Amino acid sequence: MLRALGRAHRKASVKLESSQPLLQHLNELRQRIFKAFAAVIVTTALSFVFAQELIDYLATPLGGREALVSIEITENMAIFMRVALLGGIVLGMPVIVYQVMRFLLPGLKKREKLWLILGVPLASLLFIAGVAFTWFVMIPAAVPFLVNFLDIRTQVRPLNYFQFITSLMFWIGLCFEMPLVVMFLAKLKIVTAKQLARGWRYAVVVMAVVAAAVTPTVDPVNMGLVMLPLMGLYVISIILAAIAGRNRNG
């Protein structure tokens, strides 16, 4: 009886010891998420200062705020918060990326800290580039097409309009993070540059699906506007994966 209790105690101790690393990772993940979330709250609060000016700027494709008509009492407040949140995410992107990278790359060596120094500003720039691409290339092509479709007068609601453009900016911004994501997958030995180069046909299919999902219209012109930069980013991803693989082997 005592021997059986001893064996059960030893098994329980082994299970507890094996579960401790997982609990530590989950605790670290919770802390990283909390820090990133806190940063977004602070940056969103800061973006309240210029949210109205940003709303005026984002409404220019329609001719300004005068072209928008609210039909719900909470609609104006909702778009103010939505635009402020987008500004907060853009401003807080360096902190978000830093927390993600610190979780994925724990215990960095002195030489590997260069990845952190370069990765944070690169990810922020890529996200901003995606937002800028959406605003300067996609929105001018998509908004007139949607508003004038079938030559029916469209009375645009603010909530629908700003939900449309902010969602588009956010998801295209995330798509532009592809080179950095691939580079870290290569750094973690999950993918290689050769695998990416051999699988370019599958990548084109995936990019077509992504373009169809995030493109606001169903016409091939707007889908092509999304696919072309994604293809360019895929080529950059292969190059960065090769660099990450070479540094890893070195």
Secondary structure by P-SEA (a helix, b strand, c coil): caaaaaaaaaaaaaaaaaaaaaaaaaaaaaaaaaaaaaaaaaaaaaaccaaaaaaaaaaccccccccccccccaaaaaaaaaaaaaaaaaaaaaaaaaaaaaaaccccccccaaaaaaaaaaaaaaaaaaaaaaaaccccccaaaaaacccccccccaaaaaaaaaaaaaaaaaaaaaaaaaaaaaaaccccaaaaaaaaaaaaaaaaaaaaaacccccaaaaaaaaaaaaaaaaaaaaaaaaaaaaaac
